[in-house]
């Protein structure tokens, strides 16, 4: 399992769910296509959050927001 997971929930909701379960977040971003992409420190933590969100885990393709501006 990857350390990244896409969830049909807001960033604030995902942050609260991770804090409740004491799962540290490595990176988090809002998806252009809706929802949140979150990266945990390890696959075991990702599995905990995936289980918590169940059917809200996005399994298809998503549109991410570009994070780099390209070459300067």
mmCIF file of the N, C-alpha and C atoms, coordinates in Angstrom:
data_MODEL
# 
_entry.id   MODEL 
# 
loop_
_atom_site.group_PDB 
_atom_site.id 
_atom_site.type_symbol 
_atom_site.label_atom_id 
_atom_site.label_alt_id 
_atom_site.label_comp_id 
_atom_site.label_asym_id 
_atom_site.label_entity_id 
_atom_site.label_seq_id 
_atom_site.pdbx_PDB_ins_code 
_atom_site.Cartn_x 
_atom_site.Cartn_y 
_atom_site.Cartn_z 
_atom_site.occupancy 
_atom_site.B_iso_or_equiv 
_atom_site.pdbx_formal_charge 
_atom_site.auth_seq_id 
_atom_site.auth_comp_id 
_atom_site.auth_asym_id 
_atom_site.auth_atom_id 
_atom_site.pdbx_PDB_model_num 
ATOM 1   N N  . UNK A 1 1  ? 0.837   -1.173 0.000   1.00 0.00 ? 1  UNK A N  1 
ATOM 2   C CA . UNK A 1 1  ? 0.000   0.000  0.000   1.00 0.00 ? 1  UNK A CA 1 
ATOM 3   C C  . UNK A 1 1  ? 0.887   1.243  0.000   1.00 0.00 ? 1  UNK A C  1 
ATOM 4   N N  . UNK A 1 2  ? 0.452   2.245  -0.730  1.00 0.00 ? 2  UNK A N  1 
ATOM 5   C CA . UNK A 1 2  ? 1.161   3.511  -0.808  1.00 0.00 ? 2  UNK A CA 1 
ATOM 6   C C  . UNK A 1 2  ? 0.983   4.315  0.478   1.00 0.00 ? 2  UNK A C  1 
ATOM 7   N N  . UNK A 1 3  ? 1.830   5.289  0.683   1.00 0.00 ? 3  UNK A N  1 
ATOM 8   C CA . UNK A 1 3  ? 1.675   6.176  1.845   1.00 0.00 ? 3  UNK A CA 1 
ATOM 9   C C  . UNK A 1 3  ? 0.652   7.266  1.571   1.00 0.00 ? 3  UNK A C  1 
ATOM 10  N N  . UNK A 1 4  ? 0.274   7.454  0.298   1.00 0.00 ? 4  UNK A N  1 
ATOM 11  C CA . UNK A 1 4  ? -0.677  8.495  -0.090  1.00 0.00 ? 4  UNK A CA 1 
ATOM 12  C C  . UNK A 1 4  ? -2.080  7.918  -0.241  1.00 0.00 ? 4  UNK A C  1 
ATOM 13  N N  . UNK A 1 5  ? -3.066  8.736  0.111   1.00 0.00 ? 5  UNK A N  1 
ATOM 14  C CA . UNK A 1 5  ? -4.458  8.320  -0.017  1.00 0.00 ? 5  UNK A CA 1 
ATOM 15  C C  . UNK A 1 5  ? -5.289  9.555  -0.358  1.00 0.00 ? 5  UNK A C  1 
ATOM 16  N N  . UNK A 1 6  ? -6.298  9.364  -1.200  1.00 0.00 ? 6  UNK A N  1 
ATOM 17  C CA . UNK A 1 6  ? -7.207  10.436 -1.576  1.00 0.00 ? 6  UNK A CA 1 
ATOM 18  C C  . UNK A 1 6  ? -8.546  10.176 -0.891  1.00 0.00 ? 6  UNK A C  1 
ATOM 19  N N  . UNK A 1 7  ? -9.067  11.201 -0.237  1.00 0.00 ? 7  UNK A N  1 
ATOM 20  C CA . UNK A 1 7  ? -10.267 11.048 0.580   1.00 0.00 ? 7  UNK A CA 1 
ATOM 21  C C  . UNK A 1 7  ? -11.288 12.101 0.206   1.00 0.00 ? 7  UNK A C  1 
ATOM 22  N N  . UNK A 1 8  ? -12.544 11.708 0.131   1.00 0.00 ? 8  UNK A N  1 
ATOM 23  C CA . UNK A 1 8  ? -13.637 12.630 -0.155  1.00 0.00 ? 8  UNK A CA 1 
ATOM 24  C C  . UNK A 1 8  ? -14.050 13.317 1.145   1.00 0.00 ? 8  UNK A C  1 
ATOM 25  N N  . UNK A 1 9  ? -13.207 14.255 1.593   1.00 0.00 ? 9  UNK A N  1 
ATOM 26  C CA . UNK A 1 9  ? -13.443 15.018 2.818   1.00 0.00 ? 9  UNK A CA 1 
ATOM 27  C C  . UNK A 1 9  ? -12.573 16.270 2.764   1.00 0.00 ? 9  UNK A C  1 
ATOM 28  N N  . UNK A 1 10 ? -12.876 17.242 3.599   1.00 0.00 ? 10 UNK A N  1 
ATOM 29  C CA . UNK A 1 10 ? -12.093 18.470 3.637   1.00 0.00 ? 10 UNK A CA 1 
ATOM 30  C C  . UNK A 1 10 ? -10.757 18.242 4.342   1.00 0.00 ? 10 UNK A C  1 
ATOM 31  N N  . UNK A 1 11 ? -9.833  19.147 4.096   1.00 0.00 ? 11 UNK A N  1 
ATOM 32  C CA . UNK A 1 11 ? -8.528  19.064 4.763   1.00 0.00 ? 11 UNK A CA 1 
ATOM 33  C C  . UNK A 1 11 ? -8.685  19.113 6.276   1.00 0.00 ? 11 UNK A C  1 
ATOM 34  N N  . UNK A 1 12 ? -9.549  20.000 6.764   1.00 0.00 ? 12 UNK A N  1 
ATOM 35  C CA . UNK A 1 12 ? -9.750  20.109 8.208   1.00 0.00 ? 12 UNK A CA 1 
ATOM 36  C C  . UNK A 1 12 ? -10.275 18.806 8.804   1.00 0.00 ? 12 UNK A C  1 
ATOM 37  N N  . UNK A 1 13 ? -11.189 18.158 8.095   1.00 0.00 ? 13 UNK A N  1 
ATOM 38  C CA . UNK A 1 13 ? -11.751 16.890 8.581   1.00 0.00 ? 13 UNK A CA 1 
ATOM 39  C C  . UNK A 1 13 ? -10.676 15.809 8.627   1.00 0.00 ? 13 UNK A C  1 
ATOM 40  N N  . UNK A 1 14 ? -9.853  15.752 7.587   1.00 0.00 ? 14 UNK A N  1 
ATOM 41  C CA . UNK A 1 14 ? -8.780  14.749 7.522   1.00 0.00 ? 14 UNK A CA 1 
ATOM 42  C C  . UNK A 1 14 ? -7.753  15.005 8.625   1.00 0.00 ? 14 UNK A C  1 
ATOM 43  N N  . UNK A 1 15 ? -7.381  16.270 8.816   1.00 0.00 ? 15 UNK A N  1 
ATOM 44  C CA . UNK A 1 15 ? -6.434  16.606 9.880   1.00 0.00 ? 15 UNK A CA 1 
ATOM 45  C C  . UNK A 1 15 ? -6.970  16.192 11.245  1.00 0.00 ? 15 UNK A C  1 
ATOM 46  N N  . UNK A 1 16 ? -8.260  16.448 11.488  1.00 0.00 ? 16 UNK A N  1 
ATOM 47  C CA . UNK A 1 16 ? -8.864  16.080 12.772  1.00 0.00 ? 16 UNK A CA 1 
ATOM 48  C C  . UNK A 1 16 ? -8.893  14.563 12.952  1.00 0.00 ? 16 UNK A C  1 
ATOM 49  N N  . UNK A 1 17 ? -9.219  13.829 11.882  1.00 0.00 ? 17 UNK A N  1 
ATOM 50  C CA . UNK A 1 17 ? -9.265  12.368 11.956  1.00 0.00 ? 17 UNK A CA 1 
ATOM 51  C C  . UNK A 1 17 ? -7.879  11.792 12.239  1.00 0.00 ? 17 UNK A C  1 
ATOM 52  N N  . UNK A 1 18 ? -6.858  12.363 11.618  1.00 0.00 ? 18 UNK A N  1 
ATOM 53  C CA . UNK A 1 18 ? -5.492  11.895 11.850  1.00 0.00 ? 18 UNK A CA 1 
ATOM 54  C C  . UNK A 1 18 ? -5.047  12.219 13.279  1.00 0.00 ? 18 UNK A C  1 
ATOM 55  N N  . UNK A 1 19 ? -5.370  13.410 13.740  1.00 0.00 ? 19 UNK A N  1 
ATOM 56  C CA . UNK A 1 19 ? -4.994  13.798 15.107  1.00 0.00 ? 19 UNK A CA 1 
ATOM 57  C C  . UNK A 1 19 ? -5.673  12.893 16.130  1.00 0.00 ? 19 UNK A C  1 
ATOM 58  N N  . UNK A 1 20 ? -6.939  12.581 15.908  1.00 0.00 ? 20 UNK A N  1 
ATOM 59  C CA . UNK A 1 20 ? -7.693  11.716 16.815  1.00 0.00 ? 20 UNK A CA 1 
ATOM 60  C C  . UNK A 1 20 ? -7.038  10.338 16.939  1.00 0.00 ? 20 UNK A C  1 
ATOM 61  N N  . UNK A 1 21 ? -6.486  9.857  15.828  1.00 0.00 ? 21 UNK A N  1 
ATOM 62  C CA . UNK A 1 21 ? -5.875  8.522  15.805  1.00 0.00 ? 21 UNK A CA 1 
ATOM 63  C C  . UNK A 1 21 ? -4.362  8.565  16.000  1.00 0.00 ? 21 UNK A C  1 
ATOM 64  N N  . UNK A 1 22 ? -3.835  9.773  16.261  1.00 0.00 ? 22 UNK A N  1 
ATOM 65  C CA . UNK A 1 22 ? -2.398  9.975  16.474  1.00 0.00 ? 22 UNK A CA 1 
ATOM 66  C C  . UNK A 1 22 ? -1.572  9.494  15.282  1.00 0.00 ? 22 UNK A C  1 
ATOM 67  N N  . UNK A 1 23 ? -2.078  9.794  14.075  1.00 0.00 ? 23 UNK A N  1 
ATOM 68  C CA . UNK A 1 23 ? -1.396  9.443  12.837  1.00 0.00 ? 23 UNK A CA 1 
ATOM 69  C C  . UNK A 1 23 ? -0.764  10.718 12.273  1.00 0.00 ? 23 UNK A C  1 
ATOM 70  N N  . UNK A 1 24 ? 0.568   10.785 12.213  1.00 0.00 ? 24 UNK A N  1 
ATOM 71  C CA . UNK A 1 24 ? 1.220   11.986 11.681  1.00 0.00 ? 24 UNK A CA 1 
ATOM 72  C C  . UNK A 1 24 ? 1.038   12.116 10.165  1.00 0.00 ? 24 UNK A C  1 
ATOM 73  N N  . UNK A 1 25 ? 0.934   13.348 9.708   1.00 0.00 ? 25 UNK A N  1 
ATOM 74  C CA . UNK A 1 25 ? 0.768   13.651 8.292   1.00 0.00 ? 25 UNK A CA 1 
ATOM 75  C C  . UNK A 1 25 ? 2.098   14.153 7.743   1.00 0.00 ? 25 UNK A C  1 
ATOM 76  N N  . UNK A 1 26 ? 2.526   13.576 6.622   1.00 0.00 ? 26 UNK A N  1 
ATOM 77  C CA . UNK A 1 26 ? 3.745   14.011 5.962   1.00 0.00 ? 26 UNK A CA 1 
ATOM 78  C C  . UNK A 1 26 ? 3.457   15.181 5.025   1.00 0.00 ? 26 UNK A C  1 
ATOM 79  N N  . UNK A 1 27 ? 2.356   15.093 4.266   1.00 0.00 ? 27 UNK A N  1 
ATOM 80  C CA . UNK A 1 27 ? 1.949   16.158 3.336   1.00 0.00 ? 27 UNK A CA 1 
ATOM 81  C C  . UNK A 1 27 ? 0.440   16.074 3.140   1.00 0.00 ? 27 UNK A C  1 
ATOM 82  N N  . UNK A 1 28 ? -0.169  17.227 2.855   1.00 0.00 ? 28 UNK A N  1 
ATOM 83  C CA . UNK A 1 28 ? -1.617  17.259 2.635   1.00 0.00 ? 28 UNK A CA 1 
ATOM 84  C C  . UNK A 1 28 ? -1.926  18.351 1.630   1.00 0.00 ? 28 UNK A C  1 
ATOM 85  N N  . UNK A 1 29 ? -2.902  18.092 0.746   1.00 0.00 ? 29 UNK A N  1 
ATOM 86  C CA . UNK A 1 29 ? -3.310  19.098 -0.232  1.00 0.00 ? 29 UNK A CA 1 
ATOM 87  C C  . UNK A 1 29 ? -4.773  18.901 -0.610  1.00 0.00 ? 29 UNK A C  1 
ATOM 88  N N  . UNK A 1 30 ? -5.415  19.994 -0.965  1.00 0.00 ? 30 UNK A N  1 
ATOM 89  C CA . UNK A 1 30 ? -6.780  19.935 -1.472  1.00 0.00 ? 30 UNK A CA 1 
ATOM 90  C C  . UNK A 1 30 ? -6.711  19.567 -2.946  1.00 0.00 ? 30 UNK A C  1 
ATOM 91  N N  . UNK A 1 31 ? -7.573  18.648 -3.368  1.00 0.00 ? 31 UNK A N  1 
ATOM 92  C CA . UNK A 1 31 ? -7.594  18.208 -4.759  1.00 0.00 ? 31 UNK A CA 1 
ATOM 93  C C  . UNK A 1 31 ? -8.495  19.118 -5.592  1.00 0.00 ? 31 UNK A C  1 
ATOM 94  N N  . UNK A 1 32 ? -8.075  19.411 -6.806  1.00 0.00 ? 32 UNK A N  1 
ATOM 95  C CA . UNK A 1 32 ? -8.896  20.209 -7.715  1.00 0.00 ? 32 UNK A CA 1 
ATOM 96  C C  . UNK A 1 32 ? -10.211 19.518 -8.027  1.00 0.00 ? 32 UNK A C  1 
ATOM 97  N N  . UNK A 1 33 ? -10.163 18.210 -8.111  1.00 0.00 ? 33 UNK A N  1 
ATOM 98  C CA . UNK A 1 33 ? -11.354 17.441 -8.453  1.00 0.00 ? 33 UNK A CA 1 
ATOM 99  C C  . UNK A 1 33 ? -12.262 17.196 -7.241  1.00 0.00 ? 33 UNK A C  1 
ATOM 100 N N  . UNK A 1 34 ? -11.875 17.731 -6.083  1.00 0.00 ? 34 UNK A N  1 
ATOM 101 C CA . UNK A 1 34 ? -12.678 17.572 -4.872  1.00 0.00 ? 34 UNK A CA 1 
ATOM 102 C C  . UNK A 1 34 ? -12.060 16.556 -3.933  1.00 0.00 ? 34 UNK A C  1 
ATOM 103 N N  . UNK A 1 35 ? -12.033 16.892 -2.675  1.00 0.00 ? 35 UNK A N  1 
ATOM 104 C CA . UNK A 1 35 ? -11.473 15.998 -1.675  1.00 0.00 ? 35 UNK A CA 1 
ATOM 105 C C  . UNK A 1 35 ? -10.075 16.432 -1.257  1.00 0.00 ? 35 UNK A C  1 
ATOM 106 N N  . UNK A 1 36 ? -9.383  15.517 -0.593  1.00 0.00 ? 36 UNK A N  1 
ATOM 107 C CA . UNK A 1 36 ? -8.068  15.805 -0.038  1.00 0.00 ? 36 UNK A CA 1 
ATOM 108 C C  . UNK A 1 36 ? -7.118  14.655 -0.314  1.00 0.00 ? 36 UNK A C  1 
ATOM 109 N N  . UNK A 1 37 ? -5.895  15.000 -0.680  1.00 0.00 ? 37 UNK A N  1 
ATOM 110 C CA . UNK A 1 37 ? -4.823  14.004 -0.809  1.00 0.00 ? 37 UNK A CA 1 
ATOM 111 C C  . UNK A 1 37 ? -3.960  14.155 0.429   1.00 0.00 ? 37 UNK A C  1 
ATOM 112 N N  . UNK A 1 38 ? -3.728  13.061 1.112   1.00 0.00 ? 38 UNK A N  1 
ATOM 113 C CA . UNK A 1 38 ? -2.909  13.097 2.323   1.00 0.00 ? 38 UNK A CA 1 
ATOM 114 C C  . UNK A 1 38 ? -1.859  11.996 2.237   1.00 0.00 ? 38 UNK A C  1 
ATOM 115 N N  . UNK A 1 39 ? -0.645  12.335 2.678   1.00 0.00 ? 39 UNK A N  1 
ATOM 116 C CA . UNK A 1 39 ? 0.469   11.387 2.678   1.00 0.00 ? 39 UNK A CA 1 
ATOM 117 C C  . UNK A 1 39 ? 0.887   11.174 4.122   1.00 0.00 ? 39 UNK A C  1 
ATOM 118 N N  . UNK A 1 40 ? 0.918   9.916  4.536   1.00 0.00 ? 40 UNK A N  1 
ATOM 119 C CA . UNK A 1 40 ? 1.341   9.562  5.893   1.00 0.00 ? 40 UNK A CA 1 
ATOM 120 C C  . UNK A 1 40 ? 2.827   9.207  5.887   1.00 0.00 ? 40 UNK A C  1 
ATOM 121 N N  . UNK A 1 41 ? 3.374   8.954  7.046   1.00 0.00 ? 41 UNK A N  1 
ATOM 122 C CA . UNK A 1 41 ? 4.787   8.589  7.159   1.00 0.00 ? 41 UNK A CA 1 
ATOM 123 C C  . UNK A 1 41 ? 5.057   7.136  6.785   1.00 0.00 ? 41 UNK A C  1 
ATOM 124 N N  . UNK A 1 42 ? 4.046   6.276  6.874   1.00 0.00 ? 42 UNK A N  1 
ATOM 125 C CA . UNK A 1 42 ? 4.239   4.862  6.521   1.00 0.00 ? 42 UNK A CA 1 
ATOM 126 C C  . UNK A 1 42 ? 2.909   4.244  6.094   1.00 0.00 ? 42 UNK A C  1 
ATOM 127 N N  . UNK A 1 43 ? 2.987   3.085  5.472   1.00 0.00 ? 43 UNK A N  1 
ATOM 128 C CA . UNK A 1 43 ? 1.803   2.415  4.936   1.00 0.00 ? 43 UNK A CA 1 
ATOM 129 C C  . UNK A 1 43 ? 0.856   1.956  6.043   1.00 0.00 ? 43 UNK A C  1 
ATOM 130 N N  . UNK A 1 44 ? 1.370   1.621  7.201   1.00 0.00 ? 44 UNK A N  1 
ATOM 131 C CA . UNK A 1 44 ? 0.509   1.185  8.308   1.00 0.00 ? 44 UNK A CA 1 
ATOM 132 C C  . UNK A 1 44 ? -0.415  2.321  8.753   1.00 0.00 ? 44 UNK A C  1 
ATOM 133 N N  . UNK A 1 45 ? 0.113   3.541  8.820   1.00 0.00 ? 45 UNK A N  1 
ATOM 134 C CA . UNK A 1 45 ? -0.719  4.698  9.177   1.00 0.00 ? 45 UNK A CA 1 
ATOM 135 C C  . UNK A 1 45 ? -1.759  4.971  8.097   1.00 0.00 ? 45 UNK A C  1 
ATOM 136 N N  . UNK A 1 46 ? -1.361  4.801  6.830   1.00 0.00 ? 46 UNK A N  1 
ATOM 137 C CA . UNK A 1 46 ? -2.303  4.985  5.725   1.00 0.00 ? 46 UNK A CA 1 
ATOM 138 C C  . UNK A 1 46 ? -3.457  3.989  5.840   1.00 0.00 ? 46 UNK A C  1 
ATOM 139 N N  . UNK A 1 47 ? -3.162  2.762  6.213   1.00 0.00 ? 47 UNK A N  1 
ATOM 140 C CA . UNK A 1 47 ? -4.194  1.736  6.376   1.00 0.00 ? 47 UNK A CA 1 
ATOM 141 C C  . UNK A 1 47 ? -5.183  2.105  7.487   1.00 0.00 ? 47 UNK A C  1 
ATOM 142 N N  . UNK A 1 48 ? -4.687  2.708  8.553   1.00 0.00 ? 48 UNK A N  1 
ATOM 143 C CA . UNK A 1 48 ? -5.558  3.143  9.657   1.00 0.00 ? 48 UNK A CA 1 
ATOM 144 C C  . UNK A 1 48 ? -6.560  4.179  9.157   1.00 0.00 ? 48 UNK A C  1 
ATOM 145 N N  . UNK A 1 49 ? -6.075  5.163  8.402   1.00 0.00 ? 49 UNK A N  1 
ATOM 146 C CA . UNK A 1 49 ? -6.950  6.222  7.904   1.00 0.00 ? 49 UNK A CA 1 
ATOM 147 C C  . UNK A 1 49 ? -7.889  5.682  6.824   1.00 0.00 ? 49 UNK A C  1 
ATOM 148 N N  . UNK A 1 50 ? -7.407  4.807  5.967   1.00 0.00 ? 50 UNK A N  1 
ATOM 149 C CA . UNK A 1 50 ? -8.261  4.208  4.937   1.00 0.00 ? 50 UNK A CA 1 
ATOM 150 C C  . UNK A 1 50 ? -9.421  3.445  5.577   1.00 0.00 ? 50 UNK A C  1 
ATOM 151 N N  . UNK A 1 51 ? -9.136  2.725  6.638   1.00 0.00 ? 51 UNK A N  1 
ATOM 152 C CA . UNK A 1 51 ? -10.179 1.979  7.345   1.00 0.00 ? 51 UNK A CA 1 
ATOM 153 C C  . UNK A 1 51 ? -11.180 2.945  7.993   1.00 0.00 ? 51 UNK A C  1 
ATOM 154 N N  . UNK A 1 52 ? -10.673 4.038  8.541   1.00 0.00 ? 52 UNK A N  1 
ATOM 155 C CA . UNK A 1 52 ? -11.543 5.017  9.193   1.00 0.00 ? 52 UNK A CA 1 
ATOM 156 C C  . UNK A 1 52 ? -12.498 5.681  8.192   1.00 0.00 ? 52 UNK A C  1 
ATOM 157 N N  . UNK A 1 53 ? -12.022 5.944  6.980   1.00 0.00 ? 53 UNK A N  1 
ATOM 158 C CA . UNK A 1 53 ? -12.854 6.623  5.984   1.00 0.00 ? 53 UNK A CA 1 
ATOM 159 C C  . UNK A 1 53 ? -13.662 5.673  5.113   1.00 0.00 ? 53 UNK A C  1 
ATOM 160 N N  . UNK A 1 54 ? -13.289 4.426  5.034   1.00 0.00 ? 54 UNK A N  1 
ATOM 161 C CA . UNK A 1 54 ? -14.070 3.419  4.309   1.00 0.00 ? 54 UNK A CA 1 
ATOM 162 C C  . UNK A 1 54 ? -14.435 3.838  2.897   1.00 0.00 ? 54 UNK A C  1 
ATOM 163 N N  . UNK A 1 55 ? -15.728 4.009  2.636   1.00 0.00 ? 55 UNK A N  1 
ATOM 164 C CA . UNK A 1 55 ? -16.211 4.318  1.286   1.00 0.00 ? 55 UNK A CA 1 
ATOM 165 C C  . UNK A 1 55 ? -15.876 5.735  0.830   1.00 0.00 ? 55 UNK A C  1 
ATOM 166 N N  . UNK A 1 56 ? -15.351 6.572  1.701   1.00 0.00 ? 56 UNK A N  1 
ATOM 167 C CA . UNK A 1 56 ? -14.972 7.935  1.310   1.00 0.00 ? 56 UNK A CA 1 
ATOM 168 C C  . UNK A 1 56 ? -13.576 7.989  0.681   1.00 0.00 ? 56 UNK A C  1 
ATOM 169 N N  . UNK A 1 57 ? -12.885 6.856  0.652   1.00 0.00 ? 57 UNK A N  1 
ATOM 170 C CA . UNK A 1 57 ? -11.585 6.794  -0.011  1.00 0.00 ? 57 UNK A CA 1 
ATOM 171 C C  . UNK A 1 57 ? -11.832 6.832  -1.517  1.00 0.00 ? 57 UNK A C  1 
ATOM 172 N N  . UNK A 1 58 ? -11.150 7.740  -2.195  1.00 0.00 ? 58 UNK A N  1 
ATOM 173 C CA . UNK A 1 58 ? -11.301 7.899  -3.643  1.00 0.00 ? 58 UNK A CA 1 
ATOM 174 C C  . UNK A 1 58 ? -10.339 6.927  -4.320  1.00 0.00 ? 58 UNK A C  1 
ATOM 175 N N  . UNK A 1 59 ? -10.899 6.005  -5.113  1.00 0.00 ? 59 UNK A N  1 
ATOM 176 C CA . UNK A 1 59 ? -10.052 4.989  -5.743  1.00 0.00 ? 59 UNK A CA 1 
ATOM 177 C C  . UNK A 1 59 ? -9.725  5.310  -7.193  1.00 0.00 ? 59 UNK A C  1 
ATOM 178 N N  . UNK A 1 60 ? -10.486 6.193  -7.818  1.00 0.00 ? 60 UNK A N  1 
ATOM 179 C CA . UNK A 1 60 ? -10.234 6.540  -9.219  1.00 0.00 ? 60 UNK A CA 1 
ATOM 180 C C  . UNK A 1 60 ? -9.204  7.648  -9.350  1.00 0.00 ? 60 UNK A C  1 
ATOM 181 N N  . UNK A 1 61 ? -9.083  8.150  -10.561 1.00 0.00 ? 61 UNK A N  1 
ATOM 182 C CA . UNK A 1 61 ? -8.132  9.224  -10.819 1.00 0.00 ? 61 UNK A CA 1 
ATOM 183 C C  . UNK A 1 61 ? -8.639  10.536 -10.241 1.00 0.00 ? 61 UNK A C  1 
ATOM 184 N N  . UNK A 1 62 ? -7.711  11.362 -9.830  1.00 0.00 ? 62 UNK A N  1 
ATOM 185 C CA . UNK A 1 62 ? -8.040  12.675 -9.275  1.00 0.00 ? 62 UNK A CA 1 
ATOM 186 C C  . UNK A 1 62 ? -7.208  13.732 -9.992  1.00 0.00 ? 62 UNK A C  1 
ATOM 187 N N  . UNK A 1 63 ? -7.674  14.972 -9.923  1.00 0.00 ? 63 UNK A N  1 
ATOM 188 C CA . UNK A 1 63 ? -6.911  16.082 -10.486 1.00 0.00 ? 63 UNK A CA 1 
ATOM 189 C C  . UNK A 1 63 ? -6.260  16.831 -9.350  1.00 0.00 ? 63 UNK A C  1 
ATOM 190 N N  . UNK A 1 64 ? -4.924  16.838 -9.362  1.00 0.00 ? 64 UNK A N  1 
ATOM 191 C CA . UNK A 1 64 ? -4.172  17.497 -8.292  1.00 0.00 ? 64 UNK A CA 1 
ATOM 192 C C  . UNK A 1 64 ? -3.888  18.943 -8.663  1.00 0.00 ? 64 UNK A C  1 
ATOM 193 N N  . UNK A 1 65 ? -3.640  19.752 -7.642  1.00 0.00 ? 65 UNK A N  1 
ATOM 194 C CA . UNK A 1 65 ? -3.260  21.141 -7.831  1.00 0.00 ? 65 UNK A CA 1 
ATOM 195 C C  . UNK A 1 65 ? -1.747  21.191 -8.020  1.00 0.00 ? 65 UNK A C  1 
ATOM 196 N N  . UNK A 1 66 ? -1.273  21.854 -9.072  1.00 0.00 ? 66 UNK A N  1 
ATOM 197 C CA . UNK A 1 66 ? 0.183   21.956 -9.264  1.00 0.00 ? 66 UNK A CA 1 
ATOM 198 C C  . UNK A 1 66 ? 0.833   22.647 -8.073  1.00 0.00 ? 66 UNK A C  1 
ATOM 199 N N  . UNK A 1 67 ? 1.969   22.107 -7.605  1.00 0.00 ? 67 UNK A N  1 
ATOM 200 C CA . UNK A 1 67 ? 2.635   22.681 -6.454  1.00 0.00 ? 67 UNK A CA 1 
ATOM 201 C C  . UNK A 1 67 ? 3.934   23.390 -6.814  1.00 0.00 ? 67 UNK A C  1 
ATOM 202 N N  . UNK A 1 68 ? 4.398   23.229 -8.036  1.00 0.00 ? 68 UNK A N  1 
ATOM 203 C CA . UNK A 1 68 ? 5.643   23.877 -8.468  1.00 0.00 ? 68 UNK A CA 1 
ATOM 204 C C  . UNK A 1 68 ? 5.339   24.796 -9.645  1.00 0.00 ? 68 UNK A C  1 
ATOM 205 N N  . UNK A 1 69 ? 6.117   25.852 -9.733  1.00 0.00 ? 69 UNK A N  1 
ATOM 206 C CA . UNK A 1 69 ? 5.892   26.843 -10.778 1.00 0.00 ? 69 UNK A CA 1 
ATOM 207 C C  . UNK A 1 69 ? 6.682   26.555 -12.053 1.00 0.00 ? 69 UNK A C  1 
ATOM 208 N N  . UNK A 1 70 ? 7.441   25.487 -12.081 1.00 0.00 ? 70 UNK A N  1 
ATOM 209 C CA . UNK A 1 70 ? 8.263   25.173 -13.246 1.00 0.00 ? 70 UNK A CA 1 
ATOM 210 C C  . UNK A 1 70 ? 9.622   25.850 -13.124 1.00 0.00 ? 70 UNK A C  1 
ATOM 211 N N  . UNK A 1 71 ? 10.353  25.884 -14.200 1.00 0.00 ? 71 UNK A N  1 
ATOM 212 C CA . UNK A 1 71 ? 11.686  26.493 -14.143 1.00 0.00 ? 71 UNK A CA 1 
ATOM 213 C C  . UNK A 1 71 ? 11.580  28.007 -14.084 1.00 0.00 ? 71 UNK A C  1 
ATOM 214 N N  . UNK A 1 72 ? 12.464  28.592 -13.325 1.00 0.00 ? 72 UNK A N  1 
ATOM 215 C CA . UNK A 1 72 ? 12.453  30.057 -13.152 1.00 0.00 ? 72 UNK A CA 1 
ATOM 216 C C  . UNK A 1 72 ? 13.411  30.739 -14.076 1.00 0.00 ? 72 UNK A C  1 
# 
